Amino acid sequence: MVNFLRSRITSFRHAFSGWWYVIRTQRNAWIHAVFSVTVLLVCLWLQITRLDWALIIIAIAMVWTAEFVNTALEVMVDLASPSPNHLAKISKDVGAAAVLIASIASLLIGLLVLGPPLVNRLSQYYYPLR
């Protein structure tokens, strides 16, 4: 049992090390972080439903997962092909496209989930007599 716990703790250390690597080295991770925190704060302010929370969390996780996989792919390509290579470029471009697709899908989910309650809440501030 002790060895099992040690191996789980070690696995978590490795995972957090990878997380820290992405945060430290990837500029886009900071953009994702700012948007993630902003969206979560807006969700708190709007007091969205549990189902809407689930959709928002899935959307945020989808973007972060794509960013992490893309970073891992870029590191592996750099390891395998340190000099410029056409196929290495394609691999990196496809990885970046995956992040783009996840980001666009997340944006659309955010607009669908948060758009109506946000418009409603803001309209109360700008048109209080309605």
TAZI-V817946 format. One record per backbone hydrogen bond with DSSP energy under -1.0 kcal/mol. CO is the residue of the C=O (numbers start at 1). NH is the residue of the N-H. If there is no record, write none. Layout:
co nh
CO NH
CO NH
This chain:
co nh
1 5
2 6
3 7
4 8
5 9
6 10
7 11
8 12
9 13
10 14
11 15
12 16
13 17
14 18
15 19
16 20
17 21
18 22
19 23
20 24
21 25
22 26
27 31
28 32
29 33
30 34
31 35
32 36
33 37
34 38
35 39
36 40
37 41
38 42
39 43
40 44
41 45
42 46
43 47
43 48
49 53
50 54
51 55
52 56
53 57
54 58
55 59
56 60
57 61
58 62
59 63
60 64
61 65
62 66
63 67
64 68
65 69
66 70
67 71
68 72
69 73
70 74
71 75
72 76
73 77
74 78
75 79
76 80
77 81
85 89
86 90
87 91
88 92
89 93
90 94
91 95
92 96
93 97
94 98
95 99
96 100
97 101
98 102
99 103
100 104
101 105
102 106
103 107
104 108
105 109
106 110
107 111
108 112
109 113
110 114
111 115
114 118
115 119
116 120
117 121
118 122
119 123
120 124
122 126
123 127
127 130
